[in-house]
């Protein structure tokens, strides 16, 4: 009986050992699985933490660059998804688009960190240039208006002055007839010459600011067809008549005439001196001349004489102080200059005058 019990006990012990061995193997496998699960959990935790950090960084960047509050936007987005009010994105398609955008960004090359600052500077410069262009446009408009007003005023004044000069020159009592003792003269504007079909054509159009001035002179007894048919004296008298007509329109305090009478004969010099004398009530004339007839009409003579070789000296005399015999009225100031004045007047009477300013 004991032997049977012992044998049963051995059988039960062997069975227990087998069960214990199986349980040990199961425990070992469970432990290995637990270790594997723990490793995976740790990996997932690390990945979760990385994703959390990226999410926080993305939220911060979105808040700084785009001004979005992700948490509030997400609640609204979640409600829209819950009620099917928004269409969900396709993850694969979105990923493919992201890859394409990354490739395009890479093709752009390195990012210029100073580009934003340069863009601000260029924008400021562009605004300054826009303001300058606006100022230039305003200045252009004002200049155009000013030029138009000046053209209108210039036309009016030139027309008024031209009409007065024409009347003074070619009128019935004009300077031309007074200097020549007759004849006819005319001052007129020349028609404009315009280019038509590549050719210059003379038109009938007259512009007070663009047209040239033409002088036509016909001395008594002559019908010249060009200025070359006038003698030197006639050309001089015509020029003097036009000059004095302009001077008569707007006289000045002083007028200088340099050897105007050089080409004139005695009769023309007389008429020339008589015309000049009519202006002496409102103007002073300084006349450079070698003509004795012109000198005799002067109120005061200034002569340049060379009593010593290489030494020039100025002498002055009033015509009304000279007697018929050539003597000069004495004054205290002129006592020392009397011999020199006598010599100068004697030289003038011998038709060897020095250059004289009257």
Secondary structure by P-SEA (a helix, b strand, c coil): caaaaaaaaaaaaaaaaaaaaaaaaaaaaaaaaaaaaaaaaaaaaaaaaaaaaaaaaaaaaaaaccccaaaaaaaaaaaaaaacccccccaaaaaaaaaaaaaaaaaacccccaaaaaaaaaaaaaaaaaaaaaaaaaaaaaaaaaaaaaaaaaaaaaaaaaaaaaaaccccccaaaaaacbbbbbbbbbbbbbbcccbbbbccccccccbbbbbbbbcccccccccccccaaaaaaaaaaaaaaaaaaccccbbbbccccccccaaaaaaaaaaaaaaccccccccccccaaaaaaccbbbbbbcccccbbbbbbbbccccccccccccccccccaaaaaaaaaaaaaacccccccc
